[in-house]
Amino acid sequence: MQSIRHTGVSFLNGQIQIAEIEHDKKLTLTGVAERPAAVDFAGTSGLLSATHAGIPTLTKELAAALKEAKSESDLLSVALPTDHVFVNIIALDSSLQGTELAAHLQWEFEQFHPDLSAKEMIIGTESLPGGLEDAPKAFLVSVRRGTVAFFRKVIQEVKRQLKFVDIDHFSTEKTLRLNFPELSKGYVLLLGLRPGVLDASLMLDGKMCDYRTYAATEPQEVTRAAVTYLDAVKTQNGIEQLTHLFVHGVDATYGILSLIQEATGLHTQALNATRKLAVGKKVNEELTSESSRFAAAIGLALRSPV
C-alpha cells in the first residue's frame, strides 16, 4: 500500500496549528507548526464566506505554516472552533433515512434557532453510544455554509484539497483513542480549554457520548464548571467508575491541571497527542513537548485520508 499524508489544521488562541500524519504500515507524525493568525475567528461565524476580506491574509499565513511544517500532503482538513458550530443532543428515530431524515434535522435545528434558515446551514447527525434501543440519541451538528465556503477557498488558494471539516473538540476523540488504548473501555472525561470557554465531553469506550460548553474565564470558573459537568454526567448516566480526566488546548498548564484534579478527584493530565505516534526526524520536538494544543489538528490528520 502506498503511503498517504493527511494534514490537520486547527485554530486556538489566535494561532494556526498544523499537524501532518503519514498513513503507512505505521502512523508517523511528519510535521507540526504553529503560527499567528490575523483573522480573529471568535464571533465571525455569521460573517465568513468565500468572498471574505480575510481570505488573502489567512492564505499567506496558512501557506507559511505549511512550509514551516514541511507539509507534503495534498489533503487538508480543518477543525473549527466550537464558536462556529451548533451542537445539541436530540432523540432520533433510527428508521429515518434520506430526505425524510434531512427534513427532520432541519425541523430540529429550527426549534433551537427559529431566527436562522436551515437552508443556510449544513446539518448532520451522529448516533451516540450507550443509548436505549427505544430512545436512541444523536448529536445534531450544524455549521454555516459560508464558513465551509471560506475555508474551502483558503485551501484552494494554497493549492490543496479540503477533505474534512470537523469541530476542534470533537477531533480530539481520535487522538485520545489512539494514544491511550488502555482507557478504550469505560468512561473518560475530556475537557478543552479555550480563552473564556470550557468544552466538556464524556467519552464511553473511546467515543464521545455527551458534550456541553461553559463560560469560564478565571481558573476558579474552570474548576467549578468541571465539577458541575462531572456531577451532571455521573447523575445522568449512573456512572460509578470514572477515574481519568484529560485536558487539551492552549491553557493546559500544570497549575490548572492541579486545580482540576483537586476539585474533581479524578486523575487529571494534559492530553499527550503524540504518545503512541512515531515521530519523524524533521518534526520540531519543542512543539511536540506540549502536544495537547495540537490534539485537534493531530486528530484530524489521523482520520483516514482515503
N, C-alpha and C positions, 0 to 999 in steps of 0.2 A: 504494500500500500504506500502510495506517495504521500509524504508529509504535507500538511496544510497548516498555514499560520492564520490565526484569528486575533484581532486586536480589539480590546475593550477600552472605551473612553468614558470617564465619569467626571463630574464637576463638584468639587467640595470647597467651600470657603474661598471662593474667588480664584480657584486653581483648576487646571486641567490635569487629570491623572490618566496616564497611558499604561496599558499592560498588554504585552503580546505573548501568546502561547503557541508553541509548535505542537500540533497533534500528530504524533507518530506512534511507535511502539510504546513510548512513554510520553507523558506530558511535560514539556520543558518551557519554563519562563525564559523567553529570548530577549525581552526588552521591557524597561519601565522608564517613565519620565514624568516630571511634574513641572508645570509652568503656569504663570499667572494668566488669568482670562479677563479681558477687559469688559466683556459683556456680563452684567450682573443678572443672573437668571432668577433671583428672588423677585417675585411679583410681576414677572414678564410673561406668564403663561398665556394670557389672553392677547398678547401683542405680537408673538412670534409668527413669522410667515416666511414664505420663500422669497419675499422682497424686503425683508427686514434690513434696516440700515447697518446692523452689526455684523452681517454676514462676511464682508471683506476682512474685517478685523479678526473675527474668530477663525476664518480660513487661514490667515497668516499664522495665528497662534497655534492652531492645531497642526499645521504643516511643520512648524518649528519643533513642537513636542514630538511628533512622529520621527523627525530627523534625529532628535536627541535620543529617542528610544531605539534608534536604528531599526525601526519597524519596516519589514519587508512584505507585510500582509496586504493583499488586495481587499480583504474583508474587514470592515469596521462595524462594531455595534456600540450603541450609545445607551448609557444608564442615565435616565432623567432624575433630577432631584424630585423628591416627593411633592414639592410645591406645584409641580406641573401636571399632576395626575389626580384623579378622583378614585378612591378605593373604598369599597364598603363590602360587608358580608351580607349575602341575601340567601333566602331559601330558593332553591332552583329545582324544578321538576326535571329529572334526568331524561324524560321522554321527549322533551322539546328539542327540535332539530331544525337546521336550515333557516328559512325565512321566518318561521314561527318563533324560533329561539331569538333571532335578531330583533324581531318586533317586541318580544317580551323584555329583552335587555334595554331597548330604547325606552320602553314604558317605565322600567325600574329606575333608569337614570333620571328621567324627567320628574319622578316623585321626589328626588333629592334636589334636583336643580330645575325647577319649573321656569326659571329665567333664561335658561340656555336651550338652544335647539339641539336635539340629539344628532341631527344631520351634520353639525359642526364637529362632532366627536367621533373618534374611533373607539368602539366599545367592545370589550372582550370579557371572557369569564374563565375561571379555573376552579375546578372542584377542590374541596378541602378534605383532608384526611380526617378520620375519626368521627365523621358524622353518622347519624342514624339513617337506616335504609329508608324509612318512611318520611324522613325530613332532611334530605341531603342539602348541604350548604355549599356555597361557592363564593369566591371573590368576584365582585363586579369591578372592573377596572376600565377607566376611560381616559383618553388624552385628546387634546385638541388636534384636529387635522393640521392646523397651521404650525403647531410645534414640530410635528413629524416632518412637514414640508421644509421647515427651517433647517433641521439637521440633515435632511437628505440633500439639500442644496449645498450646505457646507462640505459634506463628504464628497459630493460630486466635484466640487472645486479643488479638493486635494487629490483628485483622481483615484478615489477608492470607491468601494461598493458598500452601501448600507445593508447589513444583514439583519440585525435585530434592534428594536427599541424596547428597553425594559425600564424598570424602576430601580434606582440605586440600592435601596434597602433590600428589595426582593432579589436582586442579582447576587447578593452575598450568600444566598441559600446554597448554591452550588459550591462556593468557596468553603463554607463551613462543612458541608458533607464530605468533600474530598479530603480536607486537611485533618479532620477529626473523625475518622471512621469508627473509632471505638465508642463514639457517642451517637451512632446512627440509629439506635433503638431507644425509645422513650422520649421524654420531654427535655428540651433545652430552651433557655431564654436568650434572645438575640436583641441587643439594643444598638441603635445607630445614633451617634451624636453629631448634630449639626448646630451651627450658631442659632440659638433660640428655640431649637426643636429637638425633641427626643422621639425617634422612631422605635417602636417596641413591637416585637412579634414573638409568638410561641412556635417552636419547632416540634413536630411529632414525627419520629422515625425519619429525621432528615428533611422533612418537608414542612413548609410554613402552613400553620393551621389557624392563625389569628394574627391580626395586625391593627395597631392603633397609633396615633400620634398625640404628643403632649407638648404644650408650650413650656419651655424650660430654659431659662437664661442663666440663672445662677446655679452653682453646684448643688445647693440645698434643694432647688426645684427639680434638678435631675434626679437626685436620690429619692425625693418624695414621689415623683412620677413613676420611678422604677418600682417602688414599694406598692403604689396604687395598682399598677399593672399586674404585678406578681399576685397580689391578693385577688384581683378580679379574675385572672385566668385560673387560679387554683380553685376558686369557688365555682366558676362556670364549668370547668372540666373535671372536677372531682379529683384533682391531682394530689397524690401523696408523695411520690418520689420525683423531686426536681432538685438537682444539685448543682448544675453548671449554668453559668451566665457568660455570654461573650459580648464584647463591645467592639464596634468598628466606627471609623470616622476620624475627623481631624483632631478631636479633643480627647482621644482615648489615652489620657496621661495616667501615670501611676497614682497621682493624688485622687483623681475622680474614680479610678477603679477601686481604690481602697475604701472610699466613701460608699460606693455602691455595694461592695461586699459586706461592709459593716451593717448597712441598712437592711439588706435583703437576707443576709445569712447564707448566700449562695457563693460557691467558688467562682470568682469573677476574674476574667482575663481578657486582654486585648486579643482580637481575632488574628492569629498568625496566618496570613493569607498565603504563605509560601512553605508552610511546614512540611507538606508531602509532595512538593513540586521539585523536579530537577531544575536547577538554575544555570542558565548559560553563562559562559565565561565573560561575555561583554555586558552583562547586567550590572547596573550601578548598585553595589552592595549597601551603600549608605542609605539609599531609598528603601531597599527591601528590609532593612533592620527595623523599620517602623511600618510594616506592611499592612496594618489594619486599615489605613486610609486608602489603600489600593484594593480593598476587598471587593468593591463593586466592579471595578474595571477587570480584575482578575476573574471574578465570577462570570462576567460576560464572555471573556476570552476563552474560558473553559468550556463554554457551550459548543457543541459540535458544529463546525462551520459548513458541513455538508448539507 
